Amino acid sequence: MIKDIKGLHHVTSMASDARQNNRFFTDTLGLRRVKQTVNFDDPSVYHLYYGDETGSAGTVMTYFPFPNMMLGRPGVGEVGETQFSVPKGSLKFWQDRFTAQGVDGLELDAVFGANRLRFMGPDGDGLALIESSDDKRAPWVADGIPDDAAIRGFAGARFNLNDTAATEELLGFMGYQRAEKEGDVTRFIIPNGNGANTIDLAALPKTPFARQGAGSVHHIAFAVENRERQLEVRKALMDTGYQVTPVIDRDYFWAIYFRTPGGVLFEVATNEPGFNRDEDTAHLGEALKLPTRYEDYRDQIQANLVPLAA
């Protein structure tokens, strides 16, 4: 069994409009944009990162905003809900804020004993705020959002699957422990994690498969401390029969990827070197940062990207 996973690292989704996406996550949700760079495989598209002050593992939501991308179709075989942790008693603040700003899909309920406010991002993204009384992570506090309501980072994520059995086995191998079941949803928790500790598996056998597009999660990443631990995880996965990519340098972390039995794309990412490797912490996300191989084309790339501030 793998013992090096520390919870979630980041969640990467797709969007149809960079300005709209940036405005929603920085203004409406009050996260900090900790990096603006480009898709390493398609430099005509931004890669935007939002999180806490430093972009700590377990707080970072990232997006590829492909201009005018077709909306995704929700279904099975995907991350159906990305869940953020907020302080206990703060959902009334968020419900009022979202209502005033015209956020869609508001639904207040409870999950595994915690109050939850479900809502949609600009492209129909499945998102939720979940109250926690013991999340000690320091938030990024934006204008108009008090400290006692601000997002602390991820709580976890819910996978929508046709069948959960194989993914349950995989999560157990990755160090997650089965905690409890509520209806068709089974919760798994990583012990001694980074705060982004839960994965919920929803069994939806009669639901059609998802079609990826704007609003869909592209992949979900799990955190390991460093490259040494990542290589150990990679070997363990490959020894178990998973087809895992070589280690890929993403500038701010190293990454490996593999496809799960349920269809969800998993990444295992390192906590090192972090988002301040090429910017001071005080100025994270302010300038467009490019991988070295694209620096010679900076003027052309920048001219083709829509400025994030209208």
Secondary structure, DSSP 8 states (H G I E B T S, - for coil): ------SEEEEEEEES-HHHHHHIIIIIS--EEEEEEEETTEEEEEEEEEESSS--TTSEEEEEE-TT--B-B--BSEEEEEEEEEETT-HHHHHHHHHHHT-S--EEEEETTEEEEEEE-TT--EEEEEEESS--------TT--TTTS--EEEEEEEEES--HHHHHHHHHTT-EEEEEETTEEEEE-TT-SS--EEEEEE-TTS-B-B--BTSEEEEEEEESSHHHHHHHHHHHHHTT------EE-SSEEEEEEE-TTS-EEEEEEEEE-GGGSS-GGGTTSSB---GGGGGGHHHHHHHS--S--
